[in-house]
């Protein structure tokens, strides 16, 4: 191999080296972006778990709030029936209104 051929090969190798360096620099940036995305996803996943827990607690609270009026209504009905039964029993014990 003569000097001209060696110089041409050296130029080719140097050009390839520069091209590879540029590609590696771009790849490093992409890798950094991927790592940042992975970290952000991990944080988002943790937040989603907290939100899921909070929503579960809210659903339980809403169920309790919805159940309160129904329990009150049931209590009122039970008391009304007891009053009516008590009045009927009292009426019957007093002679049933027979003179």
C-alpha positions in Angstrom: 0.0 0.0 0.0 1.4 3.4 -1.0 1.1 6.6 0.9 -1.8 7.9 -1.2 -3.8 4.8 -0.5 -3.0 5.0 3.2 -3.9 8.7 3.3 -7.3 7.9 1.6 -8.0 5.1 4.0 -7.1 7.4 6.9 -9.5 10.0 5.6 -12.2 7.4 5.3 -11.6 6.0 8.8 -11.6 9.5 10.2 -14.9 10.4 8.4 -16.4 7.2 9.7 -15.2 8.0 13.2 -16.7 11.4 13.1 -20.0 10.0 11.8 -20.0 7.4 14.6 -19.3 10.1 17.2 -22.3 12.1 16.0 -24.5 9.0 16.1 -23.3 8.1 19.6 -23.9 11.7 20.8 -27.5 11.5 19.5 -27.9 8.1 21.0 -26.8 9.4 24.4 -29.4 12.2 24.2 -32.1 9.7 23.4 -30.9 7.4 26.2 -31.1 10.4 28.7 -34.6 11.2 27.4 -35.7 7.6 27.9 -34.3 7.5 31.4 -36.2 10.7 32.2 -39.4 9.3 30.7 -39.0 6.1 32.8 -38.6 8.2 36.0 -41.6 10.3 35.1 -43.6 7.2 34.5 -42.6 5.7 37.8 -43.7 8.9 39.6 -47.0 8.9 37.7 -47.6 5.3 38.6 -47.1 6.1 42.3 -49.5 9.1 42.0 -52.0 6.9 40.3 -51.9 4.4 43.3 -52.5 7.3 45.7 -55.4 8.6 43.6 -56.9 5.0 43.5 -56.7 4.9 47.3 -58.3 8.3 47.6 -61.1 7.4 45.2 -61.8 4.3 47.2 -62.1 6.3 50.4 -64.4 8.8 48.7 -66.6 6.0 47.4 -67.0 4.6 50.9 -67.8 8.0 52.3 -70.5 8.6 49.6 -72.0 5.2 50.3 -72.3 6.1 54.0 -73.8 9.5 53.2 -76.4 7.9 50.9 -77.3 5.3 53.5 -78.0 7.8 56.2 -81.4 9.1 54.9 -82.5 5.6 54.2 -81.8 4.6 57.7 -83.6 7.6 59.0 -86.6 6.9 56.9 -86.6 3.3 58.1 -86.4 4.5 61.7 -89.4 6.8 61.2 -91.5 4.1 59.6 -90.6 1.7 62.5 -91.6 4.3 65.1 -94.8 5.1 63.2 -95.8 1.4 63.1 -95.0 1.1 66.8 -97.2 4.1 67.7 -100.1 2.7 65.6 -99.7 -0.7 67.2 -99.5 0.8 70.6 -102.6 2.9 70.0 -104.5 -0.1 68.8 -103.4 -2.2 71.8 -104.2 0.7 74.1 -107.6 1.1 72.5 -108.3 -2.7 72.9 -107.1 -2.8 76.5 -109.4 0.1 77.4 -112.4 -1.9 76.3 -112.2 -1.3 72.6 -114.6 1.6 72.8 -117.5 -0.6 73.8 -119.8 1.3 76.2 
